[in-house]
Amino acid sequence: MFYLVAVHDICAWTHSKKLINAHNHPIAALRFNDDATLLATASNIATVIRVYAVRKQECLFVFRRGLARTVTVNSMGFSADSRFLCLTSNTETIHVFKLEGTLPKFLHLEDELLQKSLLVLLLQNNE
């Protein structure tokens, strides 16, 4: 059984709906990037995290957080440039996944700027 995410464009005149086959387990966490072109999802066991292109309903990335241990996802967030996805859980760990490949509005920034944007992302998610 697949659990679906329904994405509605309430700004479009057609009120179009997109269905994304996200996970085999109930969905526990969702997060859009800043311009809503990417959607990250995690199931309630949080061993697999997926990132989708919203308009095409296409899975771009699949990340494994762990294999044996079920966790509760506390928060997820994209960096400002959508190059990284950060996930925090009840295990007192932070996972940072690098989104490599062709992304919407993909930017190449200096390492120092990336570190600052990641720090801002982490601080915002902990407020």
RODO-874914 format. One record per residue: residue number from 1; x, y, z of N, C-alpha, C in turn; residue in three letters. Coordinates in steps of 0.2 Angstrom, whole numbers, plus 5000, padded with zeros to 4 digits. Layout:
! RODO-874914
<num:NUM	n_c1:X	n_c2:Y	n_c3:Z	ca_c1:X	ca_c2:Y	ca_c3:Z	c_c1:X	c_c2:Y	c_c3:Z	residu:Ala>
...
END
This chain:
! RODO-874914
<num:1	n_c1:5004	n_c2:4994	n_c3:5000	ca_c1:5000	ca_c2:5000	ca_c3:5000	c_c1:5004	c_c2:5006	c_c3:5000	residu:Met>
<num:2	n_c1:5003	n_c2:5011	n_c3:4996	ca_c1:5007	ca_c2:5017	ca_c3:4995	c_c1:5002	c_c2:5023	c_c3:4999	residu:Phe>
<num:3	n_c1:5006	n_c2:5027	n_c3:5002	ca_c1:5002	ca_c2:5033	ca_c3:5005	c_c1:5004	c_c2:5039	c_c3:5001	residu:Tyr>
<num:4	n_c1:4998	n_c2:5042	n_c3:4999	ca_c1:4998	ca_c2:5048	ca_c3:4994	c_c1:4999	c_c2:5054	c_c3:4998	residu:Leu>
<num:5	n_c1:5002	n_c2:5059	n_c3:4994	ca_c1:5002	ca_c2:5066	ca_c3:4996	c_c1:4998	c_c2:5070	c_c3:4990	residu:Val>
<num:6	n_c1:4993	n_c2:5073	n_c3:4992	ca_c1:4989	ca_c2:5077	ca_c3:4987	c_c1:4991	c_c2:5085	c_c3:4988	residu:Ala>
<num:7	n_c1:4994	n_c2:5087	n_c3:4982	ca_c1:4996	ca_c2:5094	ca_c3:4982	c_c1:4991	c_c2:5098	c_c3:4978	residu:Val>
<num:8	n_c1:4988	n_c2:5103	n_c3:4981	ca_c1:4983	ca_c2:5107	ca_c3:4978	c_c1:4986	c_c2:5114	c_c3:4976	residu:His>
<num:9	n_c1:4985	n_c2:5116	n_c3:4970	ca_c1:4987	ca_c2:5123	ca_c3:4969	c_c1:4981	c_c2:5128	c_c3:4969	residu:Asp>
<num:10	n_c1:4980	n_c2:5131	n_c3:4975	ca_c1:4974	ca_c2:5135	ca_c3:4976	c_c1:4975	c_c2:5142	c_c3:4973	residu:Ile>
<num:11	n_c1:4980	n_c2:5144	n_c3:4970	ca_c1:4981	ca_c2:5150	ca_c3:4967	c_c1:4979	c_c2:5149	c_c3:4959	residu:Cys>
<num:12	n_c1:4979	n_c2:5143	n_c3:4957	ca_c1:4978	ca_c2:5142	ca_c3:4950	c_c1:4970	c_c2:5142	c_c3:4949	residu:Ala>
<num:13	n_c1:4968	n_c2:5145	n_c3:4943	ca_c1:4961	ca_c2:5145	ca_c3:4942	c_c1:4958	c_c2:5138	c_c3:4941	residu:Trp>
<num:14	n_c1:4962	n_c2:5133	n_c3:4939	ca_c1:4959	ca_c2:5127	ca_c3:4939	c_c1:4959	c_c2:5123	c_c3:4945	residu:Thr>
<num:15	n_c1:4962	n_c2:5125	n_c3:4950	ca_c1:4962	ca_c2:5121	ca_c3:4957	c_c1:4965	c_c2:5114	c_c3:4955	residu:His>
<num:16	n_c1:4970	n_c2:5114	n_c3:4952	ca_c1:4973	ca_c2:5107	ca_c3:4950	c_c1:4976	c_c2:5104	c_c3:4956	residu:Ser>
<num:17	n_c1:4975	n_c2:5097	n_c3:4956	ca_c1:4978	ca_c2:5093	ca_c3:4961	c_c1:4983	c_c2:5088	c_c3:4958	residu:Lys>
<num:18	n_c1:4988	n_c2:5087	n_c3:4962	ca_c1:4993	ca_c2:5082	ca_c3:4960	c_c1:4994	c_c2:5077	c_c3:4965	residu:Lys>
<num:19	n_c1:4994	n_c2:5071	n_c3:4964	ca_c1:4995	ca_c2:5065	ca_c3:4968	c_c1:5002	c_c2:5062	c_c3:4968	residu:Leu>
<num:20	n_c1:5005	n_c2:5062	n_c3:4973	ca_c1:5012	ca_c2:5059	ca_c3:4974	c_c1:5012	c_c2:5053	c_c3:4978	residu:Ile>
<num:21	n_c1:5014	n_c2:5047	n_c3:4975	ca_c1:5015	ca_c2:5041	ca_c3:4979	c_c1:5021	c_c2:5041	c_c3:4983	residu:Asn>
<num:22	n_c1:5020	n_c2:5043	n_c3:4989	ca_c1:5026	ca_c2:5045	ca_c3:4994	c_c1:5029	c_c2:5039	c_c3:4997	residu:Ala>
<num:23	n_c1:5026	n_c2:5035	n_c3:5001	ca_c1:5029	ca_c2:5030	ca_c3:5005	c_c1:5024	c_c2:5024	c_c3:5006	residu:His>
<num:24	n_c1:5028	n_c2:5018	n_c3:5009	ca_c1:5024	ca_c2:5012	ca_c3:5011	c_c1:5021	c_c2:5013	c_c3:5018	residu:Asn>
<num:25	n_c1:5023	n_c2:5018	n_c3:5021	ca_c1:5020	ca_c2:5019	ca_c3:5028	c_c1:5017	c_c2:5025	c_c3:5029	residu:His>
<num:26	n_c1:5013	n_c2:5027	n_c3:5034	ca_c1:5010	ca_c2:5033	ca_c3:5035	c_c1:5015	c_c2:5039	c_c3:5035	residu:Pro>
<num:27	n_c1:5013	n_c2:5044	n_c3:5032	ca_c1:5018	ca_c2:5050	ca_c3:5031	c_c1:5018	c_c2:5054	c_c3:5038	residu:Ile>
<num:28	n_c1:5024	n_c2:5055	n_c3:5040	ca_c1:5024	ca_c2:5059	ca_c3:5047	c_c1:5027	c_c2:5066	c_c3:5046	residu:Ala>
<num:29	n_c1:5030	n_c2:5068	n_c3:5040	ca_c1:5033	ca_c2:5074	ca_c3:5040	c_c1:5033	c_c2:5076	c_c3:5032	residu:Ala>
<num:30	n_c1:5032	n_c2:5083	n_c3:5031	ca_c1:5032	ca_c2:5086	ca_c3:5024	c_c1:5035	c_c2:5092	c_c3:5025	residu:Leu>
<num:31	n_c1:5039	n_c2:5094	n_c3:5019	ca_c1:5042	ca_c2:5101	ca_c3:5019	c_c1:5043	c_c2:5103	c_c3:5012	residu:Arg>
<num:32	n_c1:5040	n_c2:5109	n_c3:5010	ca_c1:5042	ca_c2:5112	ca_c3:5004	c_c1:5048	c_c2:5116	c_c3:5004	residu:Phe>
<num:33	n_c1:5052	n_c2:5117	n_c3:4999	ca_c1:5057	ca_c2:5122	ca_c3:4999	c_c1:5054	c_c2:5129	c_c3:4998	residu:Asn>
<num:34	n_c1:5058	n_c2:5134	n_c3:4998	ca_c1:5055	ca_c2:5141	ca_c3:4998	c_c1:5051	c_c2:5143	c_c3:4992	residu:Asp>
<num:35	n_c1:5052	n_c2:5140	n_c3:4986	ca_c1:5048	ca_c2:5142	ca_c3:4981	c_c1:5043	c_c2:5136	c_c3:4979	residu:Asp>
<num:36	n_c1:5042	n_c2:5131	n_c3:4983	ca_c1:5037	ca_c2:5126	ca_c3:4983	c_c1:5038	c_c2:5122	c_c3:4976	residu:Ala>
<num:37	n_c1:5044	n_c2:5121	n_c3:4974	ca_c1:5046	ca_c2:5117	ca_c3:4968	c_c1:5048	c_c2:5110	c_c3:4970	residu:Thr>
<num:38	n_c1:5050	n_c2:5109	n_c3:4976	ca_c1:5052	ca_c2:5103	ca_c3:4979	c_c1:5048	c_c2:5101	c_c3:4985	residu:Leu>
<num:39	n_c1:5047	n_c2:5095	n_c3:4986	ca_c1:5044	ca_c2:5093	ca_c3:4992	c_c1:5047	c_c2:5087	c_c3:4995	residu:Leu>
<num:40	n_c1:5049	n_c2:5087	n_c3:5002	ca_c1:5052	ca_c2:5082	ca_c3:5005	c_c1:5047	c_c2:5078	c_c3:5010	residu:Ala>
<num:41	n_c1:5048	n_c2:5072	n_c3:5010	ca_c1:5043	ca_c2:5068	ca_c3:5014	c_c1:5047	c_c2:5063	c_c3:5018	residu:Thr>
<num:42	n_c1:5044	n_c2:5061	n_c3:5024	ca_c1:5047	ca_c2:5056	ca_c3:5028	c_c1:5041	c_c2:5052	c_c3:5031	residu:Ala>
<num:43	n_c1:5042	n_c2:5045	n_c3:5031	ca_c1:5036	ca_c2:5041	ca_c3:5034	c_c1:5037	c_c2:5041	c_c3:5041	residu:Ser>
<num:44	n_c1:5032	n_c2:5037	n_c3:5045	ca_c1:5032	ca_c2:5037	ca_c3:5052	c_c1:5038	c_c2:5033	c_c3:5055	residu:Asn>
<num:45	n_c1:5041	n_c2:5029	n_c3:5051	ca_c1:5047	ca_c2:5025	ca_c3:5053	c_c1:5053	c_c2:5029	c_c3:5051	residu:Ile>
<num:46	n_c1:5053	n_c2:5034	n_c3:5047	ca_c1:5058	ca_c2:5038	ca_c3:5045	c_c1:5065	c_c2:5035	c_c3:5043	residu:Ala>
<num:47	n_c1:5065	n_c2:5029	n_c3:5040	ca_c1:5071	ca_c2:5026	ca_c3:5037	c_c1:5072	c_c2:5029	c_c3:5030	residu:Thr>
<num:48	n_c1:5067	n_c2:5031	n_c3:5027	ca_c1:5068	ca_c2:5033	ca_c3:5020	c_c1:5065	c_c2:5040	c_c3:5019	residu:Val>
<num:49	n_c1:5069	n_c2:5045	n_c3:5017	ca_c1:5067	ca_c2:5052	ca_c3:5015	c_c1:5067	c_c2:5053	c_c3:5008	residu:Ile>
<num:50	n_c1:5062	n_c2:5055	n_c3:5005	ca_c1:5061	ca_c2:5057	ca_c3:4998	c_c1:5060	c_c2:5064	c_c3:4996	residu:Arg>
<num:51	n_c1:5063	n_c2:5066	n_c3:4991	ca_c1:5062	ca_c2:5073	ca_c3:4988	c_c1:5059	c_c2:5073	c_c3:4981	residu:Val>
<num:52	n_c1:5054	n_c2:5076	n_c3:4980	ca_c1:5050	ca_c2:5076	ca_c3:4974	c_c1:5050	c_c2:5083	c_c3:4970	residu:Tyr>
<num:53	n_c1:5050	n_c2:5083	n_c3:4964	ca_c1:5049	ca_c2:5089	ca_c3:4960	c_c1:5041	c_c2:5089	c_c3:4960	residu:Ala>
<num:54	n_c1:5038	n_c2:5094	n_c3:4962	ca_c1:5031	ca_c2:5095	ca_c3:4964	c_c1:5027	c_c2:5095	c_c3:4957	residu:Val>
<num:55	n_c1:5029	n_c2:5099	n_c3:4952	ca_c1:5025	ca_c2:5100	ca_c3:4946	c_c1:5025	c_c2:5093	c_c3:4942	residu:Arg>
<num:56	n_c1:5031	n_c2:5090	n_c3:4942	ca_c1:5031	ca_c2:5083	ca_c3:4938	c_c1:5029	c_c2:5077	c_c3:4942	residu:Lys>
<num:57	n_c1:5028	n_c2:5078	n_c3:4949	ca_c1:5027	ca_c2:5073	ca_c3:4953	c_c1:5032	c_c2:5067	c_c3:4953	residu:Gln>
<num:58	n_c1:5038	n_c2:5069	n_c3:4952	ca_c1:5044	ca_c2:5065	ca_c3:4950	c_c1:5048	c_c2:5064	c_c3:4957	residu:Glu>
<num:59	n_c1:5050	n_c2:5058	n_c3:4959	ca_c1:5055	ca_c2:5057	ca_c3:4964	c_c1:5062	c_c2:5059	c_c3:4962	residu:Cys>
<num:60	n_c1:5065	n_c2:5064	n_c3:4964	ca_c1:5072	ca_c2:5066	ca_c3:4962	c_c1:5077	c_c2:5063	c_c3:4967	residu:Leu>
<num:61	n_c1:5076	n_c2:5062	n_c3:4973	ca_c1:5081	ca_c2:5059	ca_c3:4978	c_c1:5078	c_c2:5055	c_c3:4983	residu:Phe>
<num:62	n_c1:5081	n_c2:5049	n_c3:4985	ca_c1:5079	ca_c2:5045	ca_c3:4990	c_c1:5085	c_c2:5044	c_c3:4995	residu:Val>
<num:63	n_c1:5084	n_c2:5046	n_c3:5001	ca_c1:5090	ca_c2:5046	ca_c3:5006	c_c1:5088	c_c2:5041	c_c3:5011	residu:Phe>
<num:64	n_c1:5093	n_c2:5037	n_c3:5014	ca_c1:5092	ca_c2:5032	ca_c3:5020	c_c1:5095	c_c2:5035	c_c3:5026	residu:Arg>
<num:65	n_c1:5090	n_c2:5036	n_c3:5031	ca_c1:5093	ca_c2:5039	ca_c3:5037	c_c1:5096	c_c2:5033	c_c3:5042	residu:Arg>
<num:66	n_c1:5093	n_c2:5027	n_c3:5041	ca_c1:5095	ca_c2:5021	ca_c3:5045	c_c1:5091	c_c2:5016	c_c3:5043	residu:Gly>
<num:67	n_c1:5093	n_c2:5010	n_c3:5045	ca_c1:5089	ca_c2:5004	ca_c3:5043	c_c1:5085	c_c2:5000	c_c3:5048	residu:Leu>
<num:68	n_c1:5087	n_c2:5000	n_c3:5054	ca_c1:5084	ca_c2:4996	ca_c3:5059	c_c1:5080	c_c2:5000	c_c3:5064	residu:Ala>
<num:69	n_c1:5082	n_c2:5006	n_c3:5066	ca_c1:5079	ca_c2:5010	ca_c3:5071	c_c1:5073	c_c2:5015	c_c3:5069	residu:Arg>
<num:70	n_c1:5067	n_c2:5014	n_c3:5071	ca_c1:5062	ca_c2:5019	ca_c3:5070	c_c1:5063	c_c2:5025	c_c3:5074	residu:Thr>
<num:71	n_c1:5062	n_c2:5031	n_c3:5071	ca_c1:5062	ca_c2:5037	ca_c3:5075	c_c1:5056	c_c2:5042	c_c3:5073	residu:Val>
<num:72	n_c1:5056	n_c2:5047	n_c3:5077	ca_c1:5051	ca_c2:5052	ca_c3:5076	c_c1:5054	c_c2:5058	c_c3:5073	residu:Thr>
<num:73	n_c1:5052	n_c2:5060	n_c3:5067	ca_c1:5055	ca_c2:5066	ca_c3:5064	c_c1:5052	c_c2:5072	c_c3:5067	residu:Val>
<num:74	n_c1:5057	n_c2:5076	n_c3:5070	ca_c1:5055	ca_c2:5083	ca_c3:5073	c_c1:5054	c_c2:5088	c_c3:5068	residu:Asn>
<num:75	n_c1:5058	n_c2:5089	n_c3:5064	ca_c1:5058	ca_c2:5094	ca_c3:5059	c_c1:5062	c_c2:5092	c_c3:5052	residu:Ser>
<num:76	n_c1:5060	n_c2:5095	n_c3:5047	ca_c1:5064	ca_c2:5095	ca_c3:5041	c_c1:5064	c_c2:5102	c_c3:5038	residu:Met>
<num:77	n_c1:5070	n_c2:5103	n_c3:5034	ca_c1:5070	ca_c2:5110	ca_c3:5031	c_c1:5075	c_c2:5110	c_c3:5025	residu:Gly>
<num:78	n_c1:5074	n_c2:5114	n_c3:5020	ca_c1:5078	ca_c2:5115	ca_c3:5015	c_c1:5083	c_c2:5121	c_c3:5016	residu:Phe>
<num:79	n_c1:5089	n_c2:5121	n_c3:5014	ca_c1:5093	ca_c2:5127	ca_c3:5014	c_c1:5090	c_c2:5132	c_c3:5009	residu:Ser>
<num:80	n_c1:5092	n_c2:5138	n_c3:5010	ca_c1:5089	ca_c2:5143	ca_c3:5006	c_c1:5090	c_c2:5142	c_c3:4998	residu:Ala>
<num:81	n_c1:5095	n_c2:5139	n_c3:4996	ca_c1:5096	ca_c2:5138	ca_c3:4989	c_c1:5094	c_c2:5131	c_c3:4987	residu:Asp>
<num:82	n_c1:5091	n_c2:5127	n_c3:4991	ca_c1:5088	ca_c2:5120	ca_c3:4990	c_c1:5094	c_c2:5115	c_c3:4988	residu:Ser>
<num:83	n_c1:5100	n_c2:5116	n_c3:4990	ca_c1:5105	ca_c2:5111	ca_c3:4989	c_c1:5106	c_c2:5106	c_c3:4995	residu:Arg>
<num:84	n_c1:5103	n_c2:5108	n_c3:5001	ca_c1:5103	ca_c2:5103	ca_c3:5006	c_c1:5096	c_c2:5102	c_c3:5009	residu:Phe>
<num:85	n_c1:5095	n_c2:5096	n_c3:5012	ca_c1:5089	ca_c2:5095	ca_c3:5016	c_c1:5092	c_c2:5093	c_c3:5023	residu:Leu>
<num:86	n_c1:5089	n_c2:5096	n_c3:5028	ca_c1:5091	ca_c2:5094	ca_c3:5035	c_c1:5085	c_c2:5091	c_c3:5039	residu:Cys>
<num:87	n_c1:5087	n_c2:5086	n_c3:5043	ca_c1:5081	ca_c2:5082	ca_c3:5046	c_c1:5084	c_c2:5082	c_c3:5054	residu:Leu>
<num:88	n_c1:5079	n_c2:5083	n_c3:5058	ca_c1:5081	ca_c2:5082	ca_c3:5065	c_c1:5076	c_c2:5077	c_c3:5068	residu:Thr>
<num:89	n_c1:5078	n_c2:5073	n_c3:5073	ca_c1:5074	ca_c2:5067	ca_c3:5075	c_c1:5074	c_c2:5067	c_c3:5083	residu:Ser>
<num:90	n_c1:5070	n_c2:5062	n_c3:5086	ca_c1:5070	ca_c2:5061	ca_c3:5093	c_c1:5077	c_c2:5058	c_c3:5096	residu:Asn>
<num:91	n_c1:5081	n_c2:5056	n_c3:5091	ca_c1:5087	ca_c2:5053	ca_c3:5093	c_c1:5093	c_c2:5057	c_c3:5095	residu:Thr>
<num:92	n_c1:5092	n_c2:5064	n_c3:5095	ca_c1:5097	ca_c2:5069	ca_c3:5096	c_c1:5102	c_c2:5069	c_c3:5091	residu:Glu>
<num:93	n_c1:5100	n_c2:5068	n_c3:5085	ca_c1:5105	ca_c2:5068	ca_c3:5079	c_c1:5102	c_c2:5073	c_c3:5074	residu:Thr>
<num:94	n_c1:5106	n_c2:5075	n_c3:5070	ca_c1:5104	ca_c2:5080	ca_c3:5064	c_c1:5107	c_c2:5076	c_c3:5058	residu:Ile>
<num:95	n_c1:5103	n_c2:5075	n_c3:5053	ca_c1:5105	ca_c2:5073	ca_c3:5046	c_c1:5105	c_c2:5078	c_c3:5041	residu:His>
<num:96	n_c1:5110	n_c2:5079	n_c3:5038	ca_c1:5110	ca_c2:5084	ca_c3:5032	c_c1:5112	c_c2:5080	c_c3:5026	residu:Val>
<num:97	n_c1:5107	n_c2:5081	n_c3:5021	ca_c1:5108	ca_c2:5077	ca_c3:5015	c_c1:5109	c_c2:5082	c_c3:5009	residu:Phe>
<num:98	n_c1:5114	n_c2:5081	n_c3:5005	ca_c1:5116	ca_c2:5085	ca_c3:4999	c_c1:5112	c_c2:5083	c_c3:4993	residu:Lys>
<num:99	n_c1:5108	n_c2:5088	n_c3:4991	ca_c1:5104	ca_c2:5087	ca_c3:4985	c_c1:5108	c_c2:5088	c_c3:4979	residu:Leu>
<num:100	n_c1:5111	n_c2:5083	n_c3:4976	ca_c1:5115	ca_c2:5084	ca_c3:4970	c_c1:5112	c_c2:5082	c_c3:4964	residu:Glu>
<num:101	n_c1:5113	n_c2:5086	n_c3:4958	ca_c1:5110	ca_c2:5085	ca_c3:4952	c_c1:5107	c_c2:5091	c_c3:4949	residu:Gly>
<num:102	n_c1:5102	n_c2:5090	n_c3:4945	ca_c1:5099	ca_c2:5096	ca_c3:4942	c_c1:5093	c_c2:5098	c_c3:4946	residu:Thr>
<num:103	n_c1:5093	n_c2:5104	n_c3:4949	ca_c1:5087	ca_c2:5106	ca_c3:4953	c_c1:5085	c_c2:5113	c_c3:4950	residu:Leu>
<num:104	n_c1:5078	n_c2:5114	n_c3:4952	ca_c1:5076	ca_c2:5121	ca_c3:4950	c_c1:5080	c_c2:5126	c_c3:4953	residu:Pro>
<num:105	n_c1:5082	n_c2:5131	n_c3:4949	ca_c1:5086	ca_c2:5137	ca_c3:4952	c_c1:5092	c_c2:5135	c_c3:4955	residu:Lys>
<num:106	n_c1:5095	n_c2:5130	n_c3:4953	ca_c1:5101	ca_c2:5127	ca_c3:4956	c_c1:5107	c_c2:5132	c_c3:4956	residu:Phe>
<num:107	n_c1:5110	n_c2:5134	n_c3:4962	ca_c1:5115	ca_c2:5139	ca_c3:4962	c_c1:5121	c_c2:5136	c_c3:4965	residu:Leu>
<num:108	n_c1:5127	n_c2:5138	n_c3:4963	ca_c1:5133	ca_c2:5136	ca_c3:4966	c_c1:5136	c_c2:5142	c_c3:4970	residu:His>
<num:109	n_c1:5136	n_c2:5141	n_c3:4977	ca_c1:5138	ca_c2:5146	ca_c3:4981	c_c1:5145	c_c2:5144	c_c3:4985	residu:Leu>
<num:110	n_c1:5148	n_c2:5149	n_c3:4987	ca_c1:5154	ca_c2:5148	ca_c3:4991	c_c1:5153	c_c2:5144	c_c3:4997	residu:Glu>
<num:111	n_c1:5158	n_c2:5140	n_c3:4999	ca_c1:5157	ca_c2:5135	ca_c3:5005	c_c1:5155	c_c2:5139	c_c3:5011	residu:Asp>
<num:112	n_c1:5158	n_c2:5145	n_c3:5012	ca_c1:5156	ca_c2:5149	ca_c3:5018	c_c1:5149	c_c2:5151	c_c3:5018	residu:Glu>
<num:113	n_c1:5147	n_c2:5153	n_c3:5013	ca_c1:5140	ca_c2:5155	ca_c3:5012	c_c1:5135	c_c2:5149	c_c3:5013	residu:Leu>
<num:114	n_c1:5137	n_c2:5144	n_c3:5011	ca_c1:5133	ca_c2:5137	ca_c3:5012	c_c1:5133	c_c2:5136	c_c3:5019	residu:Leu>
<num:115	n_c1:5138	n_c2:5136	n_c3:5023	ca_c1:5138	ca_c2:5135	ca_c3:5030	c_c1:5134	c_c2:5140	c_c3:5034	residu:Gln>
<num:116	n_c1:5134	n_c2:5146	n_c3:5032	ca_c1:5130	ca_c2:5151	ca_c3:5035	c_c1:5122	c_c2:5150	c_c3:5034	residu:Lys>
<num:117	n_c1:5121	n_c2:5148	n_c3:5028	ca_c1:5114	ca_c2:5147	ca_c3:5027	c_c1:5111	c_c2:5140	c_c3:5030	residu:Ser>
<num:118	n_c1:5116	n_c2:5135	n_c3:5031	ca_c1:5114	ca_c2:5129	ca_c3:5035	c_c1:5113	c_c2:5131	c_c3:5042	residu:Leu>
<num:119	n_c1:5117	n_c2:5135	n_c3:5045	ca_c1:5117	ca_c2:5137	ca_c3:5052	c_c1:5110	c_c2:5141	c_c3:5053	residu:Leu>
<num:120	n_c1:5108	n_c2:5145	n_c3:5048	ca_c1:5102	ca_c2:5149	ca_c3:5049	c_c1:5096	c_c2:5144	c_c3:5049	residu:Val>
<num:121	n_c1:5096	n_c2:5139	n_c3:5044	ca_c1:5091	ca_c2:5134	ca_c3:5043	c_c1:5090	c_c2:5130	c_c3:5050	residu:Leu>
<num:122	n_c1:5096	n_c2:5128	n_c3:5053	ca_c1:5095	ca_c2:5124	ca_c3:5059	c_c1:5093	c_c2:5128	c_c3:5065	residu:Leu>
<num:123	n_c1:5095	n_c2:5135	n_c3:5065	ca_c1:5092	ca_c2:5139	ca_c3:5070	c_c1:5085	c_c2:5140	c_c3:5070	residu:Leu>
<num:124	n_c1:5082	n_c2:5141	n_c3:5063	ca_c1:5075	ca_c2:5143	ca_c3:5062	c_c1:5071	c_c2:5137	c_c3:5064	residu:Gln>
<num:125	n_c1:5074	n_c2:5131	n_c3:5063	ca_c1:5070	ca_c2:5125	ca_c3:5064	c_c1:5070	c_c2:5123	c_c3:5072	residu:Asn>
<num:126	n_c1:5074	n_c2:5126	n_c3:5075	ca_c1:5074	ca_c2:5125	ca_c3:5083	c_c1:5071	c_c2:5130	c_c3:5087	residu:Asn>
<num:127	n_c1:5068	n_c2:5135	n_c3:5083	ca_c1:5064	ca_c2:5140	ca_c3:5087	c_c1:5057	c_c2:5138	c_c3:5089	residu:Glu>
END
